[in-house]
């Protein structure tokens, strides 16, 4: 027979969960700031005949990183160049989604902050280019394109696979 841990002994419950209304506000806000790679890929794939998904996907990394691989259709606009180039390359009426290398990098967060301070509506693509590749989506490099098999730890495997998110 096992005994239930008291909240003080339980590292998950040491700090009590938020009230439902507070949790709903927090998670709603989180979704206003973030998109995951699967949702971005689905929106890009579903873009109408004009190819417009309703947002601009911006790769915020260096030219060397861009050349190693980037999301097809993304705009290359390194974070350091945002103040000089954003108004020439982006329409303030169109939402922006930023990405960088991956979850261990906050370059997309810095770019999203810079863009928001310039007056753009912006979201960050969680997982960045790393998870784009790990989930098996096509990418482009300076030497052509590529695609890897999905990593079964990050995405369901199979032609009609759906994670159910």
N, C-alpha and C positions, 0 to 999 in steps of 0.2 A: 504494500500500500504506500502510495506517495502522498506527501503532504504538500499543500500549496504554499508557495513562498509568499511571505508578506511583502507589500509594496516596497518596504525599506530594503529587503533582501534581494529583490528582483531588479536587476539593472535596467530592464525595459520600463518598469513602472515606478522607479524611484522618483522620476518627474512624471506626474500624472498626465495622461493624454488631454489635449485641449477639449473644451466643450464642442459639441457638434457644430454650432454656428461659427465659432472661431476657426475650427478646422476647415469648414466649407469656404470661408473667406480666404484663408491662407492658400488652400489648394487651387481655388479659382484664380487667385493672384499669380500663383506659380505657373499656371497654364497660360496666363496673359504674357508671361515673360519667356517661356520656353516652348520649343517644338522638338520632337525627336526625329531621328533620321528617317524612320519608317514613314512618319507623317509627311515629311518634306518630300521624300521619294514618291509617295502616293500623289501628292499635290502636283509635283512636276509631271508625273506620268499622266495625270488626268487633265492637264492643261488643255484647253480647247484648241481649235485649229490654228489660232494665232500663237499658240505656245506660251500664253501668259498665265502663270499659276496664281496671279494676284499679289505677288510679292517678288522682291529681288533677293536672290541668294548671294551673299557676299563672302568670299574667301578672304580672310583678313591677314593671311600669312605672307611671308617674304616671297620673292620671285623664285628663289631656289626651292622652297617648299611647294609652291604652285606647280613648278615644273616636274616635281616628283610625283604629283598626282593631285587632282582636284575634281570636284563634282561637275559633270557636264552641264553647261548652261550657267554656271556661277560667274559672277563678276569678280575679277581680281582687284581688290582694293585694300592694300596693306594698312593696318591700323595707323602707322606713322604718317601715312599720306591722307588720311581722312579729312583733316582740317583744310587741306589745299584742294582736294579733288571731289569731295562729296557733293557739293552743290553743282558741279559740272556733270557728274555721272549718275546721280540719284534724283528722283522726283520725290519731293517731300510728301506728296499725296499717296505714294505707294509704300506699303510696309516693307521693311528690310528684315532678313533673317541672316545672322552672322554665324560663321563657323571658323574654327582654327583646327589644330591637330587632333585634339581629343579631350577626354575628361581630365587629364592631368595638366591641361594648359588653360589659362584664363585669358588668352588673347581674344577670343570671341566676346568674352564679358567686357574686357576693356574697350573693344570696338563698339559694342552695343551701348556702353556708357557714353562714349564719345559721340556716337550718332544721336543718341537721345538728347544730349546737351546741345546738339546742332538743330534739334527740332524734328527729328525723324521718329516714327513709330517703329519699334524694333523688337525682335525676339532673338534669342540665342538658340542655335541648333545643338541640343545636348548630344554628346558623344563625338561631335566633330568629324573630321575626315576619317579618323581611325575607325569609328563605328560605321561610317558609310561603307567602308571597305569590308569590315568584319561581317556586316549584314548581307554582303554579296551584291551590292549595287555596283553598276558600271562606273568607271572613272576614266579620266583622261590624264595623260602625261605629256611631257614635251616630245616624247617619241611615239605617241599613239595612245591607244586606249587599253583598258584592261578590266578584268572582273575576276574576283575570287569566289570560290564556293563559300556559302554562308558558314560562319562559325556557329556550331550548334549550341554554344554557350550564350550566344547573343541574339540568335534569330532561329525561328523554326525552319527546318530543312524540308524541301519538297516544293514542287511547282505551284501547288495551290495552298501551301502552308500559310497559316494565319496565327499570330500569337494570341489573338483574342483581346488585345488591349483596346 
